[in-house]
């Protein structure tokens, strides 16, 4: 449900055209405890949403629902806030890998829209390093994972990066 209210001017959302769906998506409902003093979704709330989407995308590659089995480390996390979101709003969060993939790392892009609209409220990005925790070193992206991520990959320039 979109209960956006008028407020201070914000940067305009980056999309006025229909958005192509990404491979993994999830709906998030904005609870009261995620609001800031302006009655908008607090900027910090997007990072846990991004973590959840990252697990939704990456865990199937590992064949387990257990996030403690994830073999990646986040080297960088960025979020751009584009439109205010009010209490009770429903967001559609999406995640997809970005082209090109590296040898030992890859970038995931995140897109948040007000559900049922093309209004982009935020865009996120994480740089993920595949890591061997037993050896304490980074490792190459396994070939079967690489192939699946390349099939799912989107062009970051098309998403405002």
N, C-alpha and C positions, 0 to 999 in steps of 0.2 A: 504494500500500500504506500503510495507516495503522498506524504504530508509535508512536502517542502514548503517553507514559508519565505516570504520576501526578507532579504537581509542585505548586508553589505555586498558590493560588487565583487565578484570572483572571476577568475579567468574563465572564458567560455569553454564548454566542453569541446573536445577536438573532433567530434563527429556529428554531422547532421544527416549523414546517409546511413542506410541500413548496414548493420555490422554483420560480417560473416561469423558464424559460431566457431569457437575454438574447441579443441578436443575434450577438455574437461571443464565442467562448470558446477557451481554450487550456489544455492541461495543463502543469503545471510539476512537476518532480521536485526535491526538496530535496537538494542536494549538501552534502557535509561542510563545504566552505568557507563556506557561508551560515549556519552555526550560531554561536550565542553561547556564553558560558561556562556557561550553564544547559542546554546541549544542545538549545536550541530554535532555530527559524528566527529569525535576527536581524531586528529591525524594519526595518533599512535595506534588506534584500533585497526587500521589497515594491515599492519605488519602481522598480527596473529591470523588475520584472514588469509594473508599470503602464505603463511606457514601451513595452514590447513589445506589450501589449494595445492601447494607443493607436495604434501603427503598424498593427496588424492591422485595427483599425476604420477608421482614417482614410485609409490609402494607397489602398484601392480607389476612393475618391472622386476621387483624383488620376490614376487610370489608370496607376500605376507602382508597382513594388515598391521603389523607391529612397527611403529615408527622408530623403535630403538635399533632396528636393523638397517636404517638408512645409512648409506655409505658416501654421503656427501657432506661437505662443509660449506657454509655460506661465506664467501669472501667479501661480498658487497650486497647491500640492500638499499634500494631507492624507491621512493614513492612520490608521485606528482599529484597534487590535489587540484581538482578542476571544477568542482561544484559542491555546494553544501548539501548535506544529507541530514534529515531530521529524524527524531525519535519515531519509531514504528515503521520507518521506511523499510522496504525490501530491496536488497541489492542482489544483482546477479554478478558473481565473481567468476572469472574465467582465467585459465592458465594455458600457456603454450610455450614450447621452446622457440628461441630466436635463431635465425640463420646468421652466420654459419656457426656450427659447433666447433669447439676447440678439440685438442687431442685429449686433454685431461679435465677440461672444464666446459661448461655450457651455461647459457643465459636462459632464464625463464622470464617471460613477460606475463604480467597480470593486468587484467582489465576489469573495472567495476562499473556497472551501469545501474541506473534505477530500473528495477524490474519492469518489464513491459514497455520500455522506452529505448531510444538509442542515446540517451543522455549519459555520457561518460562522466563519472564523478571522480575517478582516480585511475592512474596507471602506475603499475609497479614493475620493478625489475630486480632480479637477484642473479648474481654470478655464483655458480655452484661448482665446486671442485670435487671430483670423485676421489675418495680417500680410502686408503687401506689403514684402518685403525690399528690392526695387529702390528704392522710394520712401521706405522707412523709416517707414511709417505703418500703423496698423491699417486694415482694410478690412471691408466688409460680408460676411457669410456668403453665398456665391453661392446663388441661388434653388434650383437642383437639389440642392445639398448640404443646404440647409435642409429641403427637403421630405423627403428621405431620413432625416435625423436626427429630424425630428418624428415620422415613422412609427415609428422605433426607440425613441423617448424613453420613459423610465420616470418615475414620480413619486418624487422623492427622499424624501418622507415615508414611503413604503412601504418604503424601504430604511434607515430609521433616521437620515436626515439631517434 
